[in-house]
Structures are given as C-alpha cells and as structure tokens.
Amino acid sequence: MKHVTSLHIGPIGFRIGSDWRGPIATLKDLYRDYPKPQIPDFNVHLFAARPWRKFLRPSVHIGGDFVIPDAAPLPLAQGLLAAEMGMNLQMALGARGYLLLHASGVERDGRAVLMTGISGAGKSTLAALLMARGWRLMGDEFILIEPETGLAYAFPRLISLKNEAIPVVEALLPNARFGPRLTGTPKGTLRHIVPDARAIAAMAEPATPSLILFPRFGFDAAERPVPPSEAFVRLTQASTNYVNLAERGFDALTRLVSDVPARAIDYPDTDTAIEMVERLA
C-alpha cells in the first residue's frame, strides 16, 4: 500500500498500510514514541473496495491477516478508529501466545489490577485516571496472560474514551496528548488519549496479577467478593481466544481465578471509583 507505518505495542508488532495518507499520518503522530518492530506479527490494511471510493465518499474497509468479511466500512474521517479496530481484530482472531482478556489494567510495585466489564462500565476512564495518579498503564483494550507463568503482559495502545467520559478526562488530564475527536461512530463520540511515557517505556515488563475487578458505573457505591467460579465464567466471556487456546486457556484461566481475588464494584462517580480501586489494591 502507498502509505505505511509500523509499531510495537507490548510484545506485538503491527504493520499498517492505507490507501489514504490521513490515517497513517495520525497514527505516526500519536504513536511516535513507540518502537518499531523488525518483523511485524500482524498486518492491517485500510483500503477502498472500489477505486473511486478513494475519492468519492471515501469508505475505509478493514483488512489484514485476519478479517471479518461482512464488516461495514467506516468513513475516512474515522480512519484512526479503523486502524485501531484493525489492530484489535488481528489480536482477537490471531493471537495464540497469550490468553487475551478484554480488560484494562494498571500496575504498581509489580502487581497488576485487571478491570473488565461490559461496554460503559468505565474501565477505560478508570485506567486513564489511575495512570494520572502514578499507576503504570498496562492496557485499555487487552491484557495478555502468559499461560505458562500466569504473568500479565501489557498492551498499552491508545486509550479510547467515549461520550461523557471525554470531558471528565480532558479536565483532569489537561497536559495529556489527545487524538482527534471522532463523532458519529458506532459507539458515539470517541477521543483517544496517548499513554504516558512510563507506560510506553515499561511496556515489555510483565506484572503479577493481584486483583480482578468487575466495575459497574452509575450505581450507589457497593462492593462484593466474586467467587472463583463466577470470575471464571465472566472471564471466559471477556476472552477472545479462550476457546482457541483449548487446554492451555483452561489451565491459565483456572490458575488466574484460583490465585487472584476478584471483586465487583459499583460506583456513582470517578472519585468514588478511584478510592475503591486504590483501597482494594
């Protein structure tokens, strides 16, 4: 493809090619502090299905090593989102070396807190705000669990903020680097925030999972322990490759929920959530 860049996120390398300059220019800017892989693990293609679609109502189709054939294209104005989705798609469908958890994660003193839940639970917002309070961001989209050791590896891509969370984080992190505001996406308005320098510099360092949280936003403050059986079921639903890993995935997840305490927390606002996370951690 005419426009190309490559980058390393955690232990995974990507090569992203595009029919348009814009998405690659934005990626190069936002990921400028990330290393480049010598040999990428996955390829992502942003392409026009027909030659005229490069210019006439340009529509970005997402391709690569792994694809969803019937996926709807995105408008060119959402090219950054298409690139991020393309990288996530390669991970979800192609990664086999790690158990993938759709979760955000932060680390302090070598111990990782993993947060997972349904869309709107607030895990991305919490990860960004904990990063601002000195925690190392390990990831917003995926946390990678090594099956043999149980260690958590970071995947600190751009943090994806949605709708009402955007002004909250903008106000609390005025010096952070933000991507463009993307409106009219399938999840409403999005804006990405670049992880801080520590998250990027230490992204090759694993951490020991010490706490699993299932946050839920919009309720009175409450918490309860989650037994290993319930945590196991929840995390199978949060993993994109648990089934593909077969026995390795079962063993890794069984060890995780057996060794690491889990809590469900409800919270009405971010201040309450931050206090709860830091107290439980």
C-alpha positions in Angstrom: 0.0 0.0 0.0 1.1 3.6 -0.7 1.0 4.8 2.9 2.6 2.5 5.6 3.7 2.6 9.2 4.7 0.1 11.8 4.7 0.0 15.6 5.3 -2.3 18.6 2.6 -2.4 21.3 3.7 -4.6 24.2 5.1 -7.8 22.8 3.1 -7.5 19.5 4.3 -5.8 16.3 2.0 -4.3 13.6 2.4 -3.1 10.1 -0.4 -0.8 9.0 -1.0 0.1 5.4 -3.6 2.5 4.0 -4.9 3.8 0.6 -5.1 7.2 2.3 -2.4 9.4 3.9 -4.6 10.7 6.7 -5.0 7.6 8.9 -1.2 6.8 8.7 -0.2 10.4 9.5 -2.4 10.4 12.6 -1.0 7.0 13.7 2.6 8.2 13.2 1.8 11.3 15.3 0.0 9.6 18.2 2.3 6.5 18.3 5.6 8.5 17.6 7.2 7.4 20.9 6.6 3.7 20.3 9.3 1.4 18.9 9.1 -0.2 15.5 9.2 -4.0 15.0 11.9 -5.5 12.8 9.3 -8.1 11.7 5.6 -7.4 12.4 3.4 -10.1 13.9 0.3 -8.8 12.1 -0.6 -6.7 9.1 -3.6 -4.3 8.9 -4.9 -2.9 5.6 -7.2 0.1 5.3 -8.5 0.1 1.7 -11.2 1.2 -0.6 -13.3 -1.5 -2.0 -13.6 0.3 -5.4 -11.0 2.7 -6.9 -13.5 5.6 -6.9 -14.2 5.1 -3.2 -10.7 6.6 -2.5 -12.2 10.0 -3.6 -16.0 9.8 -3.8 -17.5 9.4 -0.3 -14.4 7.5 0.7 -15.1 4.4 2.8 -12.5 2.6 4.7 -12.6 -1.2 4.7 -10.6 -3.1 7.3 -8.4 -5.9 6.1 -5.3 -7.7 7.1 -4.1 -11.2 8.1 -7.5 -11.9 9.7 -10.7 -10.3 8.5 -14.5 -10.3 9.2 -15.8 -10.5 5.6 -19.1 -8.7 6.2 -17.8 -5.9 8.4 -19.2 -2.5 7.4 -16.7 0.2 6.3 -16.1 3.4 8.2 -16.0 7.0 6.7 -12.5 8.3 6.1 -12.9 10.8 8.9 -12.8 7.8 11.3 -9.7 6.3 9.7 -7.9 6.3 13.1 -10.7 4.2 14.6 -10.5 1.9 11.6 -6.8 1.4 12.2 -7.3 0.7 15.9 -10.1 -1.7 15.2 -7.9 -3.4 12.6 -5.2 -4.0 15.2 -7.7 -5.2 17.8 -9.1 -7.6 15.2 -5.8 -9.2 14.4 -5.2 -9.7 18.1 -8.7 -11.1 18.7 -8.6 -13.6 15.8 -4.9 -14.4 15.5 -3.1 -14.2 18.8 -2.2 -17.6 20.2 0.8 -17.0 22.5 -1.2 -15.4 25.3 -4.7 -15.7 26.9 -6.3 -12.4 25.8 -8.6 -10.7 28.3 -10.8 -7.8 27.1 -9.8 -5.6 30.0 -7.9 -2.5 31.1 -5.1 -2.9 33.5 -2.7 -0.8 35.7 0.4 -1.8 37.7 2.1 -0.6 40.8 5.1 -2.2 42.6 5.0 -5.2 40.2 1.3 -6.0 40.9 -1.4 -5.6 38.3 -5.1 -4.7 38.8 -7.2 -6.0 36.0 -10.6 -4.4 35.2 -13.2 -5.9 32.9 -16.9 -5.4 32.3 -19.5 -4.6 29.7 -19.2 -1.5 27.5 -19.9 1.6 29.6 -18.6 0.1 32.8 -15.9 2.8 32.9 -12.8 0.6 32.7 -11.1 2.9 30.2 -11.8 6.0 32.2 -10.6 4.4 35.4 -7.4 3.3 33.7 -6.7 6.8 32.4 -7.3 8.4 35.8 -5.2 5.8 37.6 -2.4 6.4 35.1 -2.6 10.1 36.1 -2.2 9.1 39.8 1.0 7.3 39.2 -0.1 3.8 38.2 1.6 2.3 35.1 -1.0 1.8 32.4 -0.8 -1.8 31.1 -3.7 -1.6 28.6 -7.1 -0.3 27.8 -8.3 -3.0 25.3 -6.4 -6.2 26.1 -4.4 -7.6 28.9 -2.2 -10.6 27.9 -1.8 -13.5 30.3 1.1 -15.8 29.6 -0.3 -19.4 30.1 2.8 -20.9 31.4 3.7 -18.4 34.1 0.4 -16.6 34.7 2.1 -13.2 34.4 0.2 -10.3 32.8 1.8 -8.5 29.8 1.0 -5.0 28.8 -0.7 -3.9 25.6 -0.8 -0.1 26.1 -2.5 1.1 22.9 -4.3 4.4 22.8 -6.9 4.7 25.5 -10.4 5.0 23.9 -12.6 7.5 25.8 -16.3 7.6 25.0 -19.0 10.2 25.2 -19.4 11.7 28.7 -16.0 10.3 29.8 -14.2 12.6 27.3 -14.7 16.0 29.1 -14.1 14.3 32.5 -10.6 13.1 31.5 -9.8 16.3 29.5 -10.4 18.3 32.6 -8.4 16.1 34.9 -5.5 15.5 32.5 -5.1 18.9 30.8 -1.5 18.1 29.8 -2.1 14.7 28.2 -1.9 14.1 24.4 -5.2 13.5 22.8 -6.2 12.3 19.4 -8.9 13.9 17.2 -12.5 13.9 18.4 -14.4 11.3 16.3 -18.2 11.8 16.1 -20.9 9.6 14.7 -19.0 6.3 15.4 -20.9 3.1 16.2 -20.2 3.9 19.9 -21.0 7.6 19.7 -18.2 10.3 20.2 -14.7 8.9 20.8 -11.4 10.5 21.6 -8.1 8.7 22.2 -5.5 9.6 24.8 -1.9 8.6 24.4 -0.4 6.6 27.3 2.2 8.4 29.3 6.0 7.9 28.8 6.2 5.4 31.7 3.6 3.1 30.1 5.5 3.1 26.8 9.0 2.7 28.3 7.9 -0.2 30.6 5.5 -2.0 28.2 7.8 -5.0 27.9 7.8 -5.6 31.7 5.2 -8.1 33.0 3.4 -7.9 36.3 1.8 -10.3 38.7 -2.0 -10.2 38.7 -3.1 -9.2 42.2 -6.7 -8.1 41.8 -9.5 -8.6 39.3 -12.2 -6.0 39.3 -15.6 -6.0 37.6 -16.6 -2.3 37.8 -20.1 -1.0 37.0 -20.8 2.7 36.6 -24.0 4.5 37.6 -24.9 2.9 40.8 -24.6 3.6 44.5 -21.2 2.6 45.9 -21.0 -1.1 46.7 -18.6 -4.0 46.5 -18.8 -7.7 46.9 -16.4 -10.6 46.5 -16.7 -12.6 43.3 -16.1 -16.4 43.9 -13.7 -18.1 41.5 -16.5 -20.0 39.7 -18.2 -16.7 38.8 -15.0 -15.0 37.9 -14.1 -17.9 35.6 -17.4 -17.7 33.7 -17.1 -13.9 33.4 -13.6 -14.0 32.2 -14.3 -16.7 29.6 -16.9 -14.2 28.2 -14.2 -11.5 28.3 -11.6 -13.5 26.4 -11.5 -13.5 22.6 -9.2 -16.6 22.3 -10.0 -18.8 25.3 -11.7 -21.4 23.2 -8.8 -21.4 20.6 -6.2 -22.0 23.3 -8.1 -25.1 24.4 -6.4 -26.8 27.4 -3.8 -24.0 27.7 -6.5 -21.5 28.0 -8.5 -23.5 30.6 -5.4 -24.1 32.7 -4.3 -20.4 32.5 -7.8 -19.1 33.5 -8.2 -21.7 36.2 -4.9 -20.6 37.8 -5.8 -16.9 37.5 -9.1 -17.1 39.3 -7.7 -19.5 41.9 -4.8 -17.3 42.8 -6.2 -13.8 42.4 -9.0 -12.3 44.4 -11.9 -10.8 42.5 -14.4 -8.1 43.4 -17.4 -6.5 41.8 -17.7 -2.8 42.5 -20.5 -0.3 41.8 -19.7 3.4 41.7 -21.6 6.6 41.1 -18.7 8.8 40.1 -15.0 8.6 39.3 -13.8 9.9 42.6 -15.6 7.1 44.4 -14.2 4.6 41.9 -10.6 5.7 42.3 -10.9 5.5 46.1 -12.4 2.0 45.9 -9.8 0.7 43.5 -6.8 2.1 45.4 -8.2 0.8 48.7 -8.8 -2.7 47.4 -5.5 -2.8 45.6 
